[in-house]
Amino acid sequence: MSYPEKCSGCRSCENFCSLSHGKEIRPAESRIRVVRFEDRGIFIPAFCVQCHRPACKAVCPTQAIYEDEKTGAWLVNQKRCVGCKMCVFSCPVGAISIDRIAGAVKCDLCGGDPHCVRVCPRKAIEFTEYDRVGMNKKRAGLTRLFGAAILKEEQALEIAKGF
């Protein structure tokens, strides 16, 4: 879960992720991204939210996306991935990218102990096991992320009713 109001945009999460997975600091290769809205001064850590029914798995033609039995994370079997980008296009949060060598890459939860959570100086990222997250907490997080978009949609529906 992310808390955009706490994120300062320091990108420590991106740097450490790329270092721990690729052995060098290359934020472009990170599995977490900090999305900047500079005009508003907002930074949102974006990463795989480990969907209950992942669209990326459903569209993968080689069935390269599978659930890790130990962590419950959805992972990419690099040997099966052909780099078709179907998972990239289907991900609702834009959490999958294509590495020029490995193919599709996404958050693997660092084996159940996400490094990005430990290095975030402002605690803008939190790891909570899926079965412990309540529906109200999910709604609160999504409202923080998409509140303005939800509000605009509701306003649009009200306007449409008038026609």
C-alpha positions as CSV (number, residue, x, y, z in Angstrom):
1,M,0.0,0.0,0.0
2,S,1.3,3.5,-0.7
3,Y,0.7,6.8,1.0
4,P,1.2,9.5,-1.6
5,E,0.8,12.2,1.0
6,K,4.0,11.0,2.7
7,C,6.1,10.5,-0.5
8,S,8.7,13.2,-1.0
9,G,9.8,11.9,-4.5
10,C,13.3,11.0,-3.2
11,R,13.2,7.8,-5.3
12,S,15.1,5.8,-2.7
13,C,12.7,2.9,-3.4
14,E,13.5,3.0,-7.2
15,N,17.3,3.1,-6.6
16,F,17.4,0.3,-4.0
17,C,15.0,-1.9,-6.1
18,S,17.2,-1.6,-9.2
19,L,20.3,-2.2,-7.1
20,S,18.9,-5.3,-5.3
21,H,17.6,-6.8,-8.5
22,G,20.1,-5.7,-11.1
23,K,23.3,-5.1,-9.0
24,E,23.5,-1.5,-10.1
25,I,21.5,1.7,-9.6
26,R,19.4,2.0,-12.8
27,P,16.0,3.4,-11.8
28,A,14.7,2.7,-15.3
29,E,15.1,-1.0,-14.4
30,S,13.3,-0.7,-11.1
31,R,10.1,-2.6,-10.4
32,I,8.7,0.3,-8.5
33,R,8.2,3.7,-10.0
34,V,7.5,7.1,-8.4
35,V,5.0,8.8,-10.6
36,R,5.4,12.6,-10.5
37,F,2.8,15.2,-10.7
38,E,5.1,18.2,-10.4
39,D,2.5,20.8,-11.1
40,R,0.7,19.6,-7.9
41,G,3.8,18.6,-5.9
42,I,2.5,15.0,-5.7
43,F,4.6,11.9,-5.9
44,I,2.9,8.5,-6.0
45,P,4.9,5.2,-5.5
46,A,3.5,2.8,-8.1
47,F,4.0,-0.9,-7.9
48,C,2.4,-4.3,-8.4
49,V,-0.6,-4.6,-6.0
50,Q,-0.7,-8.3,-6.4
51,C,-4.3,-8.4,-7.7
52,H,-6.6,-11.1,-6.5
53,R,-7.4,-12.1,-10.2
54,P,-4.5,-10.6,-12.1
55,A,-5.2,-9.5,-15.7
56,C,-1.6,-10.0,-16.5
57,K,-1.9,-13.7,-15.8
58,A,-5.1,-14.0,-17.8
59,V,-3.7,-12.4,-21.0
60,C,-0.3,-14.1,-20.9
61,P,-0.1,-16.4,-24.0
62,T,2.7,-18.5,-22.6
63,Q,1.4,-18.7,-19.0
64,A,4.6,-17.2,-17.7
65,I,2.9,-15.5,-14.8
66,Y,2.4,-17.7,-11.8
67,E,1.7,-17.5,-8.1
68,D,4.6,-18.1,-5.8
69,E,3.5,-20.7,-3.1
70,K,5.8,-19.2,-0.4
71,T,4.9,-15.5,-0.7
72,G,1.7,-15.5,-2.6
73,A,3.2,-13.0,-5.1
74,W,2.5,-13.2,-8.8
75,L,5.8,-13.7,-10.5
76,V,7.1,-14.0,-14.1
77,N,8.8,-17.1,-15.2
78,Q,11.5,-15.5,-17.3
79,K,12.1,-18.8,-19.3
80,R,8.5,-18.7,-20.5
81,C,8.2,-15.0,-21.1
82,V,8.5,-14.0,-24.8
83,G,8.3,-10.2,-24.2
84,C,5.0,-9.8,-26.0
85,K,3.9,-6.9,-23.7
86,M,0.4,-8.2,-23.2
87,C,0.8,-8.1,-19.5
88,V,2.1,-4.5,-19.7
89,F,-1.0,-3.4,-21.6
90,S,-3.4,-5.3,-19.3
91,C,-2.0,-4.1,-15.9
92,P,-4.4,-1.6,-14.4
93,V,-1.7,0.2,-12.4
94,G,1.1,0.1,-14.9
95,A,3.3,-2.1,-12.7
96,I,4.9,-4.3,-15.3
97,S,7.7,-3.3,-17.6
98,I,9.8,-5.0,-20.3
99,D,13.5,-5.4,-19.6
100,R,15.6,-5.6,-22.8
101,I,17.2,-8.8,-21.6
102,A,14.9,-10.5,-19.1
103,G,11.5,-9.8,-20.6
104,A,8.6,-8.8,-18.4
105,V,9.5,-7.7,-14.9
106,K,7.3,-6.8,-12.0
107,C,7.5,-6.6,-8.2
108,D,8.4,-10.0,-6.7
109,L,7.9,-8.7,-3.1
110,C,11.7,-9.5,-2.6
111,G,10.8,-12.9,-1.3
112,G,8.2,-11.6,1.2
113,D,10.3,-8.7,2.6
114,P,10.1,-5.8,0.1
115,H,13.3,-3.8,0.3
116,C,11.6,-0.6,-0.9
117,V,9.5,-0.6,2.2
118,R,12.6,-0.8,4.4
119,V,14.5,2.1,2.7
120,C,11.6,4.6,2.3
121,P,12.6,7.4,4.7
122,R,9.1,8.7,5.0
123,K,7.2,5.4,5.3
124,A,5.2,6.1,2.2
125,I,5.2,2.4,1.3
126,E,3.8,-0.3,3.5
127,F,3.8,-4.1,3.0
128,T,0.7,-5.8,4.3
129,E,-0.1,-9.4,3.6
130,Y,-3.1,-9.7,1.3
131,D,-5.3,-11.7,3.8
132,R,-4.7,-9.0,6.5
133,V,-5.9,-6.0,4.5
134,G,-9.5,-5.1,5.2
135,M,-11.8,-3.8,2.5
136,N,-12.1,-0.4,4.3
137,K,-8.3,0.0,4.1
138,K,-8.3,-0.9,0.4
139,R,-11.0,1.6,-0.2
140,A,-9.2,4.3,1.7
141,G,-6.0,3.7,-0.3
142,L,-7.8,3.8,-3.6
143,T,-9.7,6.9,-2.6
144,R,-6.4,8.6,-1.8
145,L,-5.0,7.6,-5.2
146,F,-8.1,8.0,-7.4
147,G,-10.4,10.2,-5.4
148,A,-10.3,13.1,-7.8
149,A,-11.0,10.8,-10.7
150,I,-13.9,9.1,-8.8
151,L,-15.3,12.4,-8.0
152,K,-15.1,13.6,-11.6
153,E,-16.8,10.4,-12.7
154,E,-19.7,10.9,-10.2
155,Q,-20.1,14.5,-11.4
156,A,-20.2,13.3,-15.0
157,L,-22.9,10.8,-14.2
158,E,-24.9,13.5,-12.4
159,I,-24.6,15.8,-15.5
160,A,-25.5,12.9,-17.8
161,K,-28.7,12.3,-15.8
162,G,-29.8,15.9,-16.7
163,F,-29.8,15.2,-20.4
